[in-house]
Amino acid sequence: MSGSSEHPGADDPFWAASQLGQFGALGSILLGLQSSASPDAVEHLLNAASELIAAARAALDAADAVVESQREAHARRAAARAPRVERIHVRDA
C-alpha cells in the first residue's frame, strides 16, 4: 500500500483494515487480525481480498454478457418464426 495523499493513514495497513469494519464479516476478520497479525500479513490479506472482489466482478460481468447474448438470440429466433396465431376474418353473412 503506497499511499501518500489519498488517506491520512494509507501507509498503515492497520488503518486500512480498520476502514473495512463497515464491510461485514471480512472487515470483522481483518479487524480481529490487527492485534495478532503483522502489518505485512494484513496488507497481504487486503490485497488478496481486493483481487478476489475484482475476480468476482469479472465473473459476474461475463455471466451478464452471456445472459444478454442469449436473450438477444432468443428474441431474433422468435422474430424469425412464423406467428403461431393467425387472424381469421369473419364476414357477416
Secondary structure, DSSP 8 states (H G I E B T S, - for coil): ---SSSSTTTT-HHHHHHHGGGGTHHHHHHHHHTTTS-HHHHHHHHHHHHHHHHHHHHHHHHHHHHHHHHHHHHHHHHHHS--S---------
